[in-house]
Amino acid sequence: MHNTVKISKDLYWVGVGDRRLPRFENIFPLTSGVNYNSYLITDEKTCLLDTVDPDVSEQFIDNIQHILGDRPLDYLVINHMEPDHCGSIERVAQLYPDVKLVGNTKTFMFLEQFYEADLSANYVVVRDGDEISLGSRTLRFLLAPLVHWPEVMNTYDVENKILFSADAFGNFGVLNGNLYADEVDFHKDWLDEARRYYINIVGRHGRNVQNLFKKLRAIEIDMICSLHGHIYRTKEDVELMMNKYDLWSSYTPEKEGVILVYSTMYGNTELVMNLIASKLAQKGVRDIVMYDVSNTDFSYIISKLHEHSHAIFGIQNYNTTLYPKMDALVRELLHTNYQNRKVGLVCNSSWGGKALPEMQAYLQSGKNLVEIVEPLNIMSALKPDQEALVDQFVEDFLANK
């Protein structure tokens, strides 16, 4: 049974939601699955933009056949060759053997790496700025390498000012019937997940996103159709996502606030971090977030670290080195190109170790990660007569904030 949505004249959503998927890319936890979006244009020529994960291909094929009826499929545009979007290409080509596959040279390199079928006779190789006419619609192709794979491109509907943006502007979560961002409370219910999606999947490639923005600023965009998440069709929502991506890709904090991230085995480091948080609040800091690295998936912590302007890491020695969970978090954080932040360190040690210099070396390997206060060192557990050390740490942190 088909499940499609008419977006505008001759343009349909033919995607599928998957609520059963527990982890995106088998890494990032999903609380409500993910949407695989695909779009079908029925102009004088028909054109499908991307496919879906093979696990949901039956529904997808029903959707296409319902819209096309007896019409042939003339074009399949491949904006992204990751398997959750290209996984049904062979199936589509079997049903529509004359379909022209539109992509760039790297698109077809990946296609031949992933799949056995020889579809080379169907290739239409495009370069940056090339166009294809479907009749009343002209599709222009904008190469967007490493946003977030090397072959990625965006497709722009020139007449209708619609950007088919591949994975850019995407989101985690299955849509609950509401296809458009203006039909939900996007800020409250979806923006955090949009940030977590971007930071963890695309975040490393900020320079490439900025390069894409040079192209996007030269065109008018009235609607953004991503391969995951909602469609943005209002001026406010398009501007919101463009502005957020500009911030995120330039590694600019969204909020003036402090995030405290710590590891703790027996609660002693956690106590110090809680005390610091209370003292920050008493000093007037309003936006404070706290995470225990052992209790929260890294993707949530990393997203919040990028969101905030300041961070305090509570670290500890474990077998003379940095606690393994903290070590793993920081390495993954730096992999997302975390930069331009002000940082404080709290270090707990019972019998020596290299946790503090290891953490400082990590920070120094990043870009513009500034330690703005002398580290607060605790030996095993904080004593009442040491509270003044915490007070001084907080005062110095805020003085250099």
Phi, psi and omega per residue, in radians:
M1 nan 2.332 -3.091
H2 -1.353 2.724 3.021
N3 -2.551 1.675 -3.069
T4 -2.230 2.842 3.101
V5 -2.318 2.292 3.046
K6 -1.439 2.085 -3.113
I7 -1.518 -0.792 3.108
S8 -2.811 -3.080 -3.123
K9 -0.980 2.118 3.075
D10 1.196 0.254 3.117
L11 -2.258 2.216 -3.054
Y12 -2.293 2.536 2.931
W13 -1.529 2.215 -3.129
V14 -2.219 0.431 -3.095
G15 -1.365 -3.038 -3.093
V16 -2.494 2.462 3.014
G17 -1.713 2.505 -3.139
D18 -2.194 1.753 3.136
R19 -1.438 -0.152 -3.056
R20 -1.548 -0.262 -3.073
L21 -1.256 2.078 -3.080
P22 -1.449 -0.496 -3.099
R23 -2.460 2.352 3.083
F24 -1.403 2.240 -3.064
E25 0.990 0.396 -3.122
N26 1.027 0.430 3.118
I27 -2.188 -0.956 -2.925
F28 -1.633 2.131 -3.085
P29 -1.132 2.466 3.108
L30 -2.036 2.216 3.114
T31 -1.491 -0.379 -3.120
S32 -2.536 0.620 3.058
G33 1.297 -2.686 -3.093
V34 -2.700 2.640 3.033
N35 -1.664 2.396 2.950
Y36 -1.878 1.852 -3.085
N37 -1.591 2.453 3.047
S38 -2.518 2.628 -3.016
Y39 -2.297 2.464 -3.090
L40 -2.189 2.194 3.119
I41 -1.859 2.292 -3.138
T42 -2.074 1.147 3.084
D43 -1.516 -2.699 3.038
E44 -1.041 -0.648 2.955
K45 -1.898 2.574 3.113
T46 -1.703 2.588 -3.075
C47 -2.593 2.203 3.042
L48 -1.760 2.301 3.109
L49 -1.868 1.799 3.104
D50 1.215 2.831 3.121
T51 -2.065 -2.695 -3.041
V52 -2.374 3.037 3.091
D53 -1.059 2.445 -3.110
P54 -1.058 -0.395 3.139
D55 -1.152 -0.347 -3.121
V56 -2.118 0.414 -3.022
S57 -1.232 -0.486 -3.115
E58 -1.075 -0.844 3.093
Q59 -1.059 -0.735 -3.127
F60 -1.041 -0.827 -3.138
I61 -1.116 -0.707 3.062
D62 -1.004 -0.714 -3.127
N63 -1.112 -0.810 -3.129
I64 -1.092 -0.837 -3.086
Q65 -1.143 -0.580 3.094
H66 -1.113 -0.757 -3.109
I67 -1.303 -0.750 -3.074
L68 -1.315 -0.574 -3.044
G69 1.039 -2.149 -3.132
D70 -1.564 0.007 -3.111
R71 -1.298 2.604 3.043
P72 -1.351 2.846 2.971
L73 -1.738 2.037 -3.040
D74 -1.484 -0.717 -3.066
Y75 -2.346 2.533 2.897
L76 -2.176 1.942 3.100
V77 -1.513 2.229 -3.127
I78 -1.885 1.644 3.131
N79 -1.337 -0.452 -3.028
H80 -2.644 2.332 -3.054
M81 -1.769 0.295 3.032
E82 -1.232 2.478 -2.974
P83 -1.032 -0.404 3.095
D84 -1.287 -0.128 3.085
H85 -2.086 -0.427 3.139
C86 -1.816 -0.009 -2.978
G87 -1.145 -0.216 3.140
S88 -1.997 0.246 -3.131
I89 -1.093 -0.814 -3.133
E90 -1.046 -0.700 3.141
R91 -1.125 -0.746 3.111
V92 -1.102 -0.740 -3.126
A93 -1.161 -0.544 3.077
Q94 -1.169 -0.696 -3.117
L95 -1.355 -0.534 -3.109
Y96 -2.260 1.341 -2.990
P97 -1.123 -0.308 3.137
D98 -1.661 0.075 -3.091
V99 -1.103 2.400 3.071
K100 -1.557 2.229 -3.137
L101 -1.654 2.092 -3.050
V102 -1.828 2.144 3.113
G103 -2.913 -3.100 3.094
N104 -1.772 -3.141 -3.047
T105 -1.048 -0.668 3.140
K106 -1.256 -0.549 3.049
T107 -0.928 -0.883 -3.034
F108 -1.353 -0.429 2.999
M109 -1.082 -0.808 3.132
F110 -1.199 -0.665 3.132
L111 -1.013 -0.743 -3.128
E112 -1.293 -0.446 3.065
Q113 -1.268 -0.654 -3.063
F114 -1.422 -0.650 -2.892
Y115 -2.172 2.698 -3.073
E116 -1.553 -0.527 -3.071
A117 -1.080 2.385 3.075
D118 -1.551 1.784 -3.124
L119 -1.903 0.288 -3.000
S120 -1.083 -0.490 3.119
A121 -1.157 -0.301 -3.104
N122 -1.684 -0.045 -3.016
Y123 -1.206 2.397 2.885
V124 -2.141 1.860 -3.070
V125 -1.553 2.177 -3.133
V126 -2.022 2.703 3.047
R127 -2.000 3.012 -3.109
D128 -1.021 2.188 3.115
G129 1.598 -0.160 3.101
D130 -1.122 2.717 -3.098
E131 -2.325 2.674 3.017
I132 -2.298 2.337 3.101
S133 -1.656 2.295 3.054
L134 -1.775 -0.055 -3.053
G135 2.295 -1.691 3.089
S136 -1.522 -0.145 3.141
R137 -2.047 2.430 3.026
T138 -2.010 2.217 3.100
L139 -1.770 2.183 3.094
R140 -1.937 2.406 -3.036
F141 -1.854 2.216 -3.110
L142 -2.036 1.916 -3.137
L143 -1.173 2.382 -3.093
A144 -2.358 1.085 -3.055
P145 -1.045 2.399 3.121
L146 1.110 0.517 2.903
V147 -2.080 1.084 0.148
H148 -2.143 0.151 3.031
W149 -1.979 2.835 -3.050
P150 -1.134 -0.467 -3.042
E151 -1.609 -0.055 -2.965
V152 -1.031 2.448 2.970
M153 -2.447 2.749 3.008
N154 -1.836 2.637 3.091
T155 -2.053 2.271 -3.072
Y156 -2.017 2.118 3.029
D157 -1.408 1.797 -2.958
V158 -1.090 -0.831 -3.055
E159 -1.225 -0.622 -3.065
N160 -1.765 -0.034 3.045
K161 1.013 0.770 3.129
I162 -1.886 2.267 3.083
L163 -1.803 2.063 2.979
F164 -1.638 1.843 -2.749
S165 -1.761 0.236 -3.057
A166 0.973 -2.364 -3.094
D167 -1.366 -0.287 3.128
A168 -1.069 2.502 3.139
F169 1.186 0.372 -3.123
G170 -1.502 -3.054 -3.045
N171 -2.775 2.716 2.942
F172 -1.415 2.833 3.025
G173 1.731 2.455 3.034
V174 -1.418 2.409 3.110
L175 -1.337 2.438 -3.084
N176 -1.697 0.948 3.127
G177 1.576 -0.542 -3.137
N178 -1.496 1.888 -3.056
L179 -1.395 -0.409 -2.998
Y180 -1.882 2.498 -3.110
A181 -1.086 -0.517 -3.118
D182 -1.334 -0.080 3.106
E183 -1.627 -0.050 -3.132
V184 -2.271 2.985 3.012
D185 -1.501 1.452 -2.968
F186 -1.122 -0.761 -3.136
H187 -1.034 -0.765 -3.061
K188 -1.320 -0.753 -2.930
D189 -1.834 -0.298 -2.967
W190 -2.269 -0.401 -3.015
L191 -1.120 -0.695 3.120
D192 -1.043 -0.704 3.130
E193 -1.251 -0.569 3.049
A194 -1.106 -0.693 3.099
R195 -1.172 -0.811 -3.138
R196 -1.047 -0.694 3.086
Y197 -1.071 -0.899 -3.091
Y198 -1.110 -0.924 -3.003
I199 -1.041 -0.764 -3.037
N200 -1.436 -0.415 -3.061
I201 -1.835 -0.760 -3.069
V202 -1.851 -0.349 -2.896
G203 -0.910 -0.587 -3.134
R204 -1.074 -0.448 -2.951
H205 -1.817 0.740 -3.106
G206 -0.994 -0.708 -3.131
R207 -1.082 -0.665 3.132
N208 -1.214 -0.626 3.059
V209 -1.126 -0.722 3.098
Q210 -1.104 -0.638 3.075
N211 -1.124 -0.689 3.068
L212 -1.110 -0.669 -3.128
F213 -1.065 -0.532 3.087
K214 -1.055 -0.615 3.099
K215 -1.352 -0.695 -3.086
L216 -1.213 -0.549 3.130
R217 -1.208 -0.269 -3.129
A218 -1.566 -0.032 -3.141
I219 -2.220 2.802 3.050
E220 -1.598 2.332 -3.131
I221 -2.148 2.013 3.099
D222 -1.740 -0.309 -3.108
M223 -2.671 2.451 3.058
I224 -2.062 2.158 3.101
C225 -2.012 1.813 -3.123
S226 -1.588 2.961 3.096
L227 -1.486 -0.145 3.038
H228 -2.413 2.550 3.023
G229 1.469 -2.776 -3.026
H230 -1.396 2.875 2.923
I231 -1.632 2.390 3.115
Y232 -1.823 1.977 -3.028
R233 -2.127 -0.153 3.096
T234 -1.714 2.721 3.118
K235 -1.008 -0.714 -3.103
E236 -1.120 -0.745 -3.097
D237 -1.277 -0.669 3.074
V238 -1.088 -0.792 3.136
E239 -1.142 -0.679 3.111
L240 -0.989 -0.896 -3.068
M241 -1.238 -0.632 3.080
M242 -1.103 -0.758 -3.139
N243 -1.154 -0.728 3.131
K244 -1.114 -0.770 -3.139
Y245 -1.153 -0.585 3.075
D246 -1.134 -0.755 3.085
L247 -1.127 -0.917 -3.059
W248 -1.065 -0.709 -3.076
S249 -1.369 -0.264 3.046
S250 -1.717 0.068 3.091
Y251 1.026 0.720 3.108
T252 -1.732 2.228 3.134
P253 -1.047 2.474 3.047
E254 -1.447 -0.543 -3.012
K255 -2.245 2.516 2.947
E256 -1.529 1.724 -3.078
G257 -2.867 3.107 -3.065
V258 -2.170 2.254 3.021
I259 -1.944 2.259 3.135
L260 -1.888 2.086 -3.106
V261 -2.123 2.245 -3.024
Y262 -2.530 2.781 2.935
S263 -2.002 2.554 -3.133
T264 -2.684 2.404 3.101
M265 -1.729 -0.772 -3.043
Y266 -2.154 0.194 3.031
G267 1.671 -0.117 -3.083
N268 -1.249 -0.739 3.078
T269 -1.185 -0.676 3.109
E270 -1.047 -0.700 3.129
L271 -1.047 -0.781 3.138
V272 -1.091 -0.742 -3.119
M273 -1.165 -0.665 3.069
N274 -1.114 -0.689 3.122
L275 -1.139 -0.725 3.092
I276 -1.082 -0.762 3.136
A277 -1.057 -0.755 3.121
S278 -1.086 -0.736 -3.126
K279 -1.220 -0.607 3.036
L280 -1.076 -0.778 3.135
A281 -1.087 -0.718 3.128
Q282 -1.151 -0.422 3.105
K283 -1.528 0.035 3.042
G284 1.805 0.030 3.091
V285 -1.283 2.171 -3.017
R286 -1.774 -0.526 -3.090
D287 -1.804 1.675 -3.113
I288 -2.189 2.296 3.116
V289 -2.263 2.478 -3.121
M290 -2.275 2.478 3.089
Y291 -2.466 2.387 2.908
D292 -1.618 2.117 -3.027
V293 -1.096 -0.356 -3.129
S294 -1.497 -0.211 -3.033
N295 -1.918 -0.181 -3.068
T296 -2.289 2.376 3.097
D297 -1.007 2.448 -3.064
F298 -0.981 -0.580 -3.051
S299 -1.072 -0.590 3.096
Y300 -1.253 -0.751 -3.113
I301 -1.144 -0.783 -3.116
I302 -1.096 -0.706 3.102
S303 -1.050 -0.769 -3.129
K304 -1.237 -0.582 3.067
L305 -1.090 -0.689 3.087
H306 -1.203 -0.553 -3.094
E307 -1.214 -0.618 -2.978
H308 -1.720 2.740 -3.061
S309 -1.445 -0.473 -3.034
H310 -2.304 2.605 3.123
A311 -2.433 2.505 2.975
I312 -2.141 2.138 3.134
F313 -1.799 2.183 3.039
G314 -1.721 1.865 -3.029
I315 -1.976 2.902 3.116
Q316 -2.597 2.725 3.045
N317 -1.407 2.396 3.107
Y318 -2.405 1.938 -3.035
N319 0.937 0.723 3.059
T320 1.336 -0.010 3.123
T321 -2.235 3.130 -3.125
L322 -1.080 2.358 3.133
Y323 -0.836 2.260 -2.976
P324 -0.948 -0.727 3.141
K325 -1.134 -0.705 3.107
M326 -1.174 -0.733 3.109
D327 -1.004 -0.806 -3.132
A328 -1.132 -0.726 3.118
L329 -1.051 -0.841 -3.061
V330 -1.144 -0.681 3.092
R331 -1.106 -0.730 3.108
E332 -1.190 -0.657 3.102
L333 -1.058 -0.815 3.132
L334 -1.157 -0.504 3.091
H335 -1.114 -0.469 3.099
T336 -1.499 0.164 3.099
N337 1.193 0.561 3.076
Y338 -0.953 2.222 -3.064
Q339 -2.825 3.005 3.065
N340 1.048 0.780 3.135
R341 -2.283 2.733 3.086
K342 -1.839 2.381 -2.886
V343 -2.330 2.548 2.938
G344 -2.194 2.663 -3.105
L345 -2.183 2.377 2.986
V346 -2.074 2.222 -3.091
C347 -2.166 2.223 3.099
N348 -1.929 2.301 -3.119
S349 -2.545 2.441 3.068
S350 -1.802 -0.612 -3.097
W351 -2.542 0.871 3.037
G352 1.429 -3.098 3.137
G353 2.362 3.093 -3.006
K354 -1.977 0.279 -3.070
A355 -1.003 -0.798 -3.079
L356 -1.137 -0.920 3.112
P357 -1.107 -0.526 3.079
E358 -1.151 -0.767 3.125
M359 -1.133 -0.745 3.128
Q360 -1.119 -0.630 3.089
A361 -1.147 -0.676 3.064
Y362 -1.039 -0.825 -3.115
L363 -1.089 -0.711 -3.135
Q364 -1.173 -0.426 3.113
S365 -1.354 -0.272 3.101
G366 -1.485 -3.097 -3.108
K367 -1.811 2.050 3.045
N368 0.964 0.794 2.986
L369 -1.758 1.786 -2.929
V370 -1.782 2.101 3.048
E371 -1.424 1.903 -2.937
I372 -1.686 0.046 -3.103
V373 -2.612 2.624 3.077
E374 -1.104 2.450 -3.125
P375 -1.026 2.528 3.017
L376 -1.640 2.013 -3.111
N377 -1.792 2.248 3.121
I378 -2.091 2.399 3.063
M379 -1.786 1.733 3.072
S380 1.279 -1.118 -3.092
A381 -2.597 2.536 3.128
L382 -1.312 2.316 3.091
K383 -1.780 2.719 -3.118
P384 -0.945 -0.645 -3.099
D385 -1.329 -0.006 3.100
Q386 -1.784 0.044 -3.105
E387 -1.055 -0.523 3.121
A388 -1.063 -0.531 3.088
L389 -1.135 -0.671 3.097
V390 -1.183 -0.758 3.104
D391 -0.995 -0.774 -3.112
Q392 -1.157 -0.697 3.105
F393 -1.035 -0.824 -3.125
V394 -1.127 -0.771 3.138
E395 -1.073 -0.772 -3.141
D396 -1.169 -0.691 3.125
F397 -1.052 -0.822 -3.123
L398 -1.242 -0.564 3.121
A399 -1.134 -0.535 -3.128
N400 -1.764 0.139 -3.017
K401 -1.155 nan nan
